Amino acid sequence: MCEDDHHRGLQRRALFVTGAAAALTLGSVTFASGAEAADGDQETRTIRGTLPTGSPDFVYVPVEVPAGVREIKVAYTYDKPSVPAGTPGNALDIGIFDERGTELGGRGFRGWSGGARSEFFIRADDATPGYIPGPVDAGTWHIALGPYTVAPQGLSYELTVTLTYGEPGAAVPPVYPPQRAKGRGRAWYRGDCHLHSWYSDGRRTPAEIAALARAAGLDFINTSDHNTHSSHPHWADQAGDDLLIMLGEEVTTRNGHVVALGTDPGTFVDWRYRARDNRFGRFARHIRRAGGLVVPAHPHATCIGCNWKFGFGEADAVEVWNGPFTPDDEVALADWDSMLVASVRENRQWIPAMGNSDAHRDPDAVGLPQTVVLANDLTREAIQEGIRAGRSYVAESKNVSLTFTATGGRGEHAGIGERLRVEKDTPVTVRLEASGVPRCTVRFVTDQGVLLTSDPLPVSGSGVVEWRTTPAYAAYVRAELRHETAVGPLPGVMAAFTNPIFLGRE
């Protein structure tokens, strides 16, 4: 065993900018040539260092990997000292890039586990969940450390790198889930597009998630592990005629998270930038070129780095409701409603809302909430087209079903996400039919605010609410169904809400 001390790395080496967030590269860790190593021989190096507060977002530790290596294994620990109340303690993420380098958006990415694992390995035939199997080729690899938060005392870490020599195992060709399932033609399909497996910081296997999705009445899901596409080849045997499995990633930056929804298999989206780096547009375009949608997630979440700060100019949809309904979602809903008003005022494209569970582990409920999409079929492209068009509503469970329409006096008709093209003084009837929402209150919301609040629906959970208006009075109407509340004038917890119906000619 050999030890290398990087204690003074931050003082000895200048900070540099990679075209994204600030990063630091420390001195290389070297191993002896593997030419003389016998099959199964191992070499280990231990690296220690300390990161002060204000460290760059990413610290790279180069590892010189000789030829003849079958497996690379990395383990790490770091200290977690006590800190005053209200002060973040130490949290250190980890990942790795191979000999192709750490260039932003480059080909060198080989895995990321954030803070979910204390060790990982990579070899040709297998890898730790979160990491990409493949050859361990000779060259300079880089262990990527992400000091998420650093205590006032600093963050002391220890890395242990072990190389195993020998012939590589046989690589396993990836197999991906099909891009269509057996649908019902043009119909309403239920989905959850923000889910985490054990390939990032979730605790469920793909098989467990697929079983829970089916139990929740879902027709489609989207994989969204943090900052890695390593799970993509592990979903094929979970798909079926009854469940479309789309592939994606939750791109987890230091200034917010975005779901890449339904990208091509094997698509990796880099996350190593902040809003001030002006790099997000590049990766939003990358998501779209790979066939995906750009969906900012939980935009008003309060965890460090979770609040969305990139703006919504690149968004195809926005995740307004994330998991059990909380004040964060209430703020996101109000913010989204303001964006609807702005789209009307400026006569520009509006951004549809969706809801997802963000389920990680028990007791997180897959399908709470779920986005119900009117699509031409149960295919990746059809579901994405329905989401992009806003032909959808968000519901707390499979028990909730809605029909929301607007009609004019001469039989003109529009549904969720559509426009009722009638003159501004034309009487319009807005109608909501609901089931599965016992004792919920219906609210009709327009660009002016809440203009109708119904009496609670009966205990049967089914009911019809109608309201009459004109396009001159309401530029759009959307519906909310709220549970009973015991907190004075505050609205109850959400049971369901729709995307808007726009009224009048543009």
Protein Blocks (a to p, Z undefined) as FASTA:
>chain_A
ZZddfklmmmmpccddehiacdddddddddddfklpcehiacdddddddddehiafbdcd
dddddehiabdcdddddddddddehiacdddddddddfkojaehiakbgbdehjmbgbdc
ddfkbccehiacddddedjdddddddfbacfkopaddddddddedddddddddddddfbd
cdehjadddddfbdcdfklmbfbdfklmmmmmmmnopabdcdddehiaklmmmmmmmgcf
klccddddddddfkbccddehiaehiacdfbbcfklopmmmmmmmmmmnopacddehklb
cbehkaccebjmlpcbdcfbgcjadfklmmmmmmmmmmmmmmmmnopacddddddekiab
dcbdehiacdddddfbdcfklmmmmmmnopacddfbfkbccddddddfkopacdehiacd
ddfklccddddddehiahiacddddfkbcfbdcddddfkopacddddddfklmmbdcddd
ddddfehjbccddfbdcddddedjZZ
